[in-house]
Amino acid sequence: MRFAAVGAVATGINYGTYTLLILHFDDLWPEAAYIAAFCVSIVCNFILSSYFTFGVDPTWPRAAKFLTAHLVNLVNELLLLRLWLWIGVPKLYAPLCVFVVAFPINFLMVRLALRGGRKHNGAVEEDVPHR
């Protein structure tokens, strides 16, 4: 539920930024608007995901892993965006289709980036949350 709440905020920031760019710059490629929106939402997403979703302190190593996970997700989302546009979904609504498909993949990658997991006596031991 926490991931969904943070995801909703980040998605709102992402989609709001994307929409503003698409509506105000007619010649802007949807992919460029999507990347710009991603950059705006990633900082908020990292801070909220660290504290609220996974209960860990935001550190530079976690930020690097988080960004790496999100860059992988960004490539996935850009491919999905191109697919939805190719199918004929209007550029204003194509990101909404992307968000629905990419959400579960994003959750798994972000969870791994922020909480990780390391082997300890044959079992996976999670990082201890700060709460």
N, C-alpha and C positions, 0 to 999 in steps of 0.2 A: 504494500500500500504506500509506503514511503517513497519507494522508487517511482511509483506511478504519480504521486503528487509532485515530486521534484521534476519528473519527466514532463508533466503537464505544464509546469512553469517554464521550463527550458523550451519546450515545444511552442508555447505561446510566444515567448521572446523570439524564437527562431522564425516562426510563421509570421509574426507581426512585422519583423524586420524585412523578411522576404517580400511580404505584401507591399509594404511601403516602397521598397526598391522597384518592384515590378510596376506598380501604379504610377510612380513618378519618373521612371526612366524607361520609355517605350522601347528603346533599342538594346536594353541590357539583356544579355543572355540569361535565361533562367538558371543555368549552372553557376554563373558569376554571382547572381543574387543569392543563391543557395549557400555558396561558400562564404559570402559576406555575413549572412544571417547566422551561419554556424559560428563564425568568429565572435560575433556579439554574444551569443548565448553560452559559449563554452565556459567562460569564467564563472558566471552565476551557477551553472550546472555543477562545476567542480566543487565549489564551496558548499552548496546545498547537499550534494551527494556525499561529500566527506562527513560533514557534521550531522545532517538530518537522516540521511538514508542508511549509511553504514557505520556511523558513530566512530569515526577515526579522525585524527588530526590531519589537516591538509599539509603535506610536506612536499618538498621539491621532487623527491623520487616518485611519490604517488602522483604528483601533477604530470610528470613525464609519462608514467604508465597510463594515466587517464587520457592524456592527449594522444598517445599512441593508439589506445583502444578506440578513441573517437575518430582518429584519422582513418583507421581501418573502416569504421562505421560510415565515415563521410564518403569514402570511395564506394562502398556498398549503396549508400543512399543516392549518390550521384548516378550510379548505374540504374537504380530503380526509378529515379526521376526521369532519366532519358527514356526508359521503357514506357512509363506512364504517358509521357509526352508523345512518344511514337504511336502508342495505342490511340491517342486522340484526346486525352484528358486535357482540358484547358490549363495553361501554365499557372494560373492563379490557384487552381485546386490540386494540381499534381502532387505538391508536397504533402498534402493530407493523406493521399494514398501511400506515399513513401513512409510516413510516420507509422502507419498501421502495420506495415510489413516489417519494418526495421526494429520496432520496439523490443521484441523478445531477444533478438541478436544483441542489441545494444545493452540490455540488462546483463546478460551473461558476461560480456566483455568488460563492462564497467565494474561489475562485482569482482571479477578476477583482478582487475587493475588496482582497485582500492583495498580490497580485503586480502587478496592473494590466497595463498595456501601453500604450505610447505610440508613435505613428508616428515613425519616423526614417528618412529617405530612402526612403520607400515601404514599409519593413518594420516590423514590430512589434518593439520592443525591450523586453524584460522588465526589471523592477527587478532590480538585482544582489543576490542573496542575501548575507547576512552571513557565510556559511561560507566 
